[in-house]
Amino acid sequence: MNHRSTDAWTACVLLAAALAAGCSGEPAPEGAGEPRVAVPSEPIPARPGTFQGIGVVVTGLAIQSESGTVPEGDVSFSVTNAGAQPYAFLVTGNGVDARTEPIRPGGSALLNVSLGPGTYVLHTVPEQEGPTAAEIRSTLTVTPGEAPAAP
């Protein structure tokens, strides 16, 4: 799945969620409660070509990742800055050079990247140089084969 079709699919999902949540632009009827969105009672199986999600926390001293190994394919990094200064998050290696904009302390960003098998460097770059500003590095191993379907 290419990035354009992924972006279009994501936009459709977000639009559907907004409409389901009552964001139609019309005022809510009097006495209407908070809009509710249906949540499935069981996990939805992953579709081929969908993004694998990895949560990442940047603390200023380390990069904490939910996983150090993922199967090849599209990976979505959900990055939260728990440090005291803004950092950009980068994924580099094997011809990949992807980055977020600087993420403010307490903020988060999403970075979608297609990764083939190999080892990648996850690292941060401080927005401004300073006495405590340092680049932080970690690695991610990407294995051959598709992600297994959700149970």
C-alpha positions in Angstrom: 0.0 0.0 0.0 1.5 3.3 -1.0 1.5 6.4 1.2 -1.1 8.2 -0.8 -3.6 5.4 -0.5 -2.8 5.1 3.2 -3.3 8.8 3.7 -6.6 8.6 1.8 -7.7 5.6 3.9 -6.7 7.4 7.1 -8.7 10.5 6.1 -11.8 8.4 5.4 -11.5 6.7 8.8 -11.1 10.0 10.6 -14.1 11.5 8.7 -16.2 8.5 9.6 -15.2 8.7 13.2 -16.0 12.4 13.3 -19.5 11.8 11.8 -20.1 9.0 14.2 -19.1 11.3 17.1 -21.7 13.8 16.0 -19.4 16.4 14.4 -21.8 17.1 11.5 -21.8 20.8 12.0 -25.4 20.9 13.1 -26.3 21.9 16.7 -27.1 19.0 19.0 -30.7 18.6 20.0 -31.5 19.9 23.5 -30.9 17.3 26.2 -28.6 15.3 24.0 -25.9 13.6 26.0 -22.2 13.2 25.0 -21.8 11.6 21.6 -20.9 8.0 21.8 -18.7 6.0 19.4 -19.2 2.2 19.2 -16.1 0.2 20.4 -15.9 -3.4 19.2 -16.0 -5.9 21.9 -13.3 -8.0 20.2 -10.1 -7.0 18.4 -10.4 -6.3 14.7 -8.0 -8.5 12.7 -5.2 -6.5 11.0 -5.7 -6.1 7.2 -2.7 -6.7 5.0 -0.8 -3.5 4.2 -2.0 -1.7 7.4 0.4 0.1 9.7 1.9 -1.7 12.7 1.9 0.6 15.7 4.8 1.2 18.1 4.6 3.5 21.1 7.8 5.4 21.8 8.7 7.7 24.7 11.6 10.1 24.6 12.7 11.1 28.1 15.8 13.3 27.4 18.0 10.4 28.6 16.7 7.5 26.6 14.3 6.3 23.9 11.8 3.8 25.3 10.1 1.7 22.6 7.4 -0.9 23.1 9.3 -3.2 20.8 12.8 -3.6 19.6 11.8 -5.9 16.7 9.0 -5.7 14.2 8.3 -7.5 10.9 8.9 -5.6 7.7 6.2 -3.3 6.3 4.6 0.0 7.3 5.3 1.0 10.8 3.6 3.9 12.7 5.6 5.4 15.5 3.5 7.1 18.1 6.1 9.3 19.8 5.6 11.1 23.1 8.2 13.6 24.5 8.4 13.1 28.3 11.6 15.1 28.4 12.2 18.8 29.4 13.1 20.1 25.9 11.8 19.8 22.3 13.2 16.9 20.3 12.7 15.7 16.7 12.4 11.9 16.4 14.2 10.2 13.5 14.3 6.8 11.9 17.4 6.2 9.7 19.2 3.3 8.0 18.8 1.2 4.9 18.0 4.2 2.7 15.4 5.5 5.2 15.7 9.0 6.6 12.4 10.0 8.2 11.7 12.5 11.0 9.1 14.4 12.9 9.0 18.1 13.5 10.3 19.0 17.0 8.0 17.7 19.6 7.5 20.0 22.6 7.7 18.6 26.2 4.5 16.7 26.9 3.6 16.6 23.2 3.3 13.8 20.8 3.7 13.1 17.1 3.0 10.3 14.6 5.6 9.1 12.1 4.7 6.6 9.4 7.5 4.8 7.7 7.8 1.8 5.3 10.7 -0.5 6.6 12.4 -3.4 4.9 14.4 -6.0 6.8 17.5 -4.7 8.6 18.6 -2.6 11.5 17.5 1.0 11.9 18.6 3.7 14.2 15.9 5.5 16.3 17.3 8.8 17.5 16.4 12.2 18.6 17.9 15.6 17.8 17.3 18.5 20.2 15.6 21.5 18.7 18.3 23.8 20.2 21.9 23.1 21.2 22.6 23.7 24.8 24.7 22.4 27.8 22.3 19.5 28.4 21.1 18.9 24.8 22.2 15.6 23.5 21.3 13.2 20.7 19.8 9.9 22.0 20.0 6.7 20.1 18.4 3.3 20.1 18.0 0.5 17.5 15.1 -1.3 15.9 15.4 -4.6 14.1 13.1 -5.3 11.2 12.6 -9.0 10.3 11.6 -10.4 7.0 7.9 -11.4 6.7 4.5 -9.7 7.3 3.1 -8.9 10.7 0.9 -11.6 12.1 -2.8 -10.9 12.1 -4.3 -9.8 15.4 -5.8 -12.6 17.4 
